[in-house]
């Protein structure tokens, strides 16, 4: 008769349970460690995001400052350009005035009023006033020269002549006047930085024919009517016969 053998599995089960518990502890510890690492990574990531946002704000603020500085530089450049142009206009017009009035100045050179004319403060005051006005104005100085009635604007030769044949009939006179208007308006439109007011002056040199002078003056008057008498101002200098 075979003998039945019984094994007591209780100790073995205890060992298995102990091993399982130890494994679960290790898994739990590893999971906790990974969670802590993930939390640290998330915090680091959040800090990096905040840092990036802060840098973006700094960059944005710097761009705004740069834009503001560029705008100020543009404004300063425009002001400097205007100041330079004003000085050029002042010196040019003063030179023309002294040249035109040199005979008168010679006549009064012995007059006691010469002291007033030569007074430094008086001259500086007048220059200051003129300079302040000139900042608001764009000067268009038109000169007709010689019997060919050649047109110059701000000292530049326009290669334009006014012959009698071009103005002898109403139609040809109108066409010539339109040509002159286009030339003058192109100079005004090409003014860098625009303008507040325009002062157009017309003068003659070296025996200009009256018909040519009249055509140009009529063109100037029509330009003034077109743009408005509050924007365009005109004056002329006619040499005595």
KABELWO-V510313 format. One record per pair of residues at least 12 apart in sequence whose ideal C-beta (glycine too) atoms are under 8 Angstrom apart, sorted by the first residue. I is the first residue (numbers start at 0). J is the second residue. If there is no record, write none. Layout:
I:J
I:J
This chain:
77:192
80:191
80:192
81:134
81:192
82:134
85:130
85:133
85:134
86:130
88:133
88:138
89:126
89:129
89:130
89:133
91:140
91:154
92:129
92:138
99:236
135:195
135:196
136:194
136:195
136:196
136:197
136:198
136:232
137:187
137:190
137:194
137:195
137:196
137:197
137:198
138:153
138:197
138:198
138:200
139:152
139:153
139:183
139:186
139:187
139:197
139:198
139:199
139:200
140:152
140:153
140:154
140:200
140:202
141:183
141:199
141:200
141:201
141:202
141:215
141:219
142:201
142:202
142:203
142:204
143:161
143:201
143:202
143:203
143:204
143:207
143:211
143:212
143:215
144:203
144:204
144:205
144:207
145:204
145:205
145:206
145:207
146:205
146:206
146:207
146:208
147:160
147:162
148:160
148:161
148:162
148:207
148:208
148:211
148:212
150:179
150:182
150:215
152:182
152:183
152:186
153:186
157:182
159:178
159:179
159:182
161:175
161:179
161:208
161:210
161:211
161:214
161:215
163:208
163:210
166:210
166:211
166:214
172:214
175:214
176:214
176:217
176:218
176:221
177:218
179:214
179:215
179:218
180:218
180:221
180:222
183:199
183:218
183:219
183:222
184:222
187:222
196:230
196:231
196:232
197:226
197:230
197:231
197:232
198:232
198:233
198:234
199:219
199:222
199:223
199:231
199:232
199:233
199:234
200:233
200:234
200:235
200:236
201:215
201:216
201:219
201:233
201:234
201:235
201:236
202:235
202:236
202:237
202:238
203:236
203:237
203:238
212:237
216:235
219:233
220:233
